């Protein structure tokens, strides 16, 4: 169980204007600005949940993750994970969590990946049998193979990210924090990583907190999302609820020959080019079937597809609604 109650965090940031003279002045008298990273952040995540933690850059996502990992200490508020306060019981806490930061590495740069794995095994004091079992399973599921014999500096970003995920799971953590875990991965690798995370959650009951800007990751992995903006939790709900809330309008993509179809009340043209018409439809005014009938009455329609709001559009509308 993860519980955060009224967490606050402020950073002191040095500021100065451009120019050599101001740089010299800053050596003796430096100006600072207080930046409020988190304000009264509170939420609860149950054991085995998979939660998407989303928000724009600078919203406070990584700061929250670092507090839950015990890397940062908040000014006030309480954080309890499985009965532990992360920054007060760091040694005991890190034995039970796994962390993947997309922009950070826990692999040693100049040695083969498997050497890094073995060092991590020693750091976490993982039993030899458990280590071998986990390593064999992770190598097979993440298709590590020859990658484990390669120095980390020689890996592509996508290859390194797969090794990073494996490294974070060698000690069988109960909670997994993923900060941009699929960054740099190609489409095939992304699907493989998503399937692996879902299997990990299903088979081991691992709690997963995922922060990402890739909404396909959110759709594929999570059922609940937390929206943070300007250091505050703005929304906490299921993905389905948010889809219903944001899916009032439908998108019709119509391909036609000859003259363009006539547009009725309830429709709005978003694009009309080379015999392809993209229409935004309000079903409360005009049903999808009536819209298609109306369009087909006055034009030669060759194809029609209907879709709801995409995940990216849904999140963009939330950002706009909350002005973040």
CORZIKA-V928329 format. One line per field, one symbol per residue. psi: psi as a letter, one per 30 degrees, with the letter a starting at -180 (. if undefined). A space follows every 50 residues. Layout:
psi->???
This chain:
psi->kkkkjhkkkkkjkkklllkeeeeeefffjkklkkkjekjhkklkklkglj kkjlllkgfgeeeeeeeffgelklellkkkjhgkjeffheeeeffglkkj jfglkgkkeglkeeeeeeeeeeefhkkeeeeeeeeeeeeeeghecfeffk kefflleeeeeeeeeeefgfghlfkkkjjhfgkfkleeeeeeeeeeeeee eeefgkkkjkklfjfeeeefelfkkkkkkhgkjfkjlleeeeeeefhekl kkjkklkbkklkklkflkkfkjkhgkkkkkkjffekleeeeeeeefeglj kfkkkklakleeeeeeeeeeegh.
